[in-house]
Amino acid sequence: SWTTDIDSTGLMLITNLDTGVKTSTQTDNLLRRNHSILVTGLQPQTRYRFQAVSISNSLGRAFSTAIDVTTF
């Protein structure tokens, strides 16, 4: 979850750090300030990097700081 100071869409960039494969979640294209995304389908004992992306109505983009995690 994250918040933005202007209305924007949101998606999550996901990188599998073990394989280098990059994917992203889909966006519902609804402009909002409170964003929440549920990520599913992760593999156990795998390192991932997550980065939130918000895109405003004027197509300005903001990227969060990346967070690295390892699944159980």
Summary of the structure (lengths in Angstrom):
residues: 72
radius of gyration: 12.9
end to end distance: 21.0
largest distance: 39.6
contacts: 166
relative contact order: 0.33
helix: 0%
strand: 54%
